[in-house]
Amino acid sequence: MNNRIRELRAARGWSQATLADLLDVSRQTVNAIETGRYDPSLPLAFAIARVFDTSIEAIFLTDA
């Protein structure tokens, strides 16, 4: 699943470590999600949307 996390994070000037701290996950988890190696759980996807103050659909893009 493609996502816009790297773009949204960079627009705020946040490092992966900063975002990881906000989400209470590891920096490696943020990296894996950004690169598409890991799809977050639904609760984590909601947390990501909350941190960026947008909808899940605006962050996670289907491959279709």
N, C-alpha and C positions, 0 to 999 in steps of 0.2 A: 504494500500500500504506500503510495506516495504521500508526502506531507510537506507543509510549508514551515515547519518548526525552525529550521536553520535561518530562513529568511526573516521570520518574525522575531527570532532571538537577536539576530544581527541588527535589525532595525531599532532595537531597544539598547543596543550596545552591551548585551549580556554575554558572558562566556558560557560555555557548556556547564562549567562548575557552578556558576550563579544560578542557572536554570535548574540544575540538579538539586541545589539547596532549597530552592523555592518549592520543588516538587517532592522533596524528601526521598530522592533516589540517587543512585551513583551517577557520576559523570559518564561512565561507560554506558549506562542505560540510555542517557540522553543521546550519546553518539550513535548507539545501535538503532534507536528510533529514527534519528535524522537520516541515517544512511539506508533505512529500509530493511535492516537485518532483523528487526524485532518490532512486532506490532504490540502497542501497549494494551493493557487490560482496559476494560470500560471505565472503571473508577479512575485510572490514571489518565485516560483520554479526557474525561470530564475535568480533572485537575489541570491538565494542560490548557484546555479551553478557558478555564477560569483565570489562570495566570495571564493569558493573553487577552482576556476580556472579549472573547469572540465565540462563535459556535464551533462545535466539533466539525461540522461540515465545511467550515471555512478553513480548517487546518488539515484535515485528512481527506485526500482525494482518491476516489476509486480508480482502479486501473482500466476500467471499461471505457 
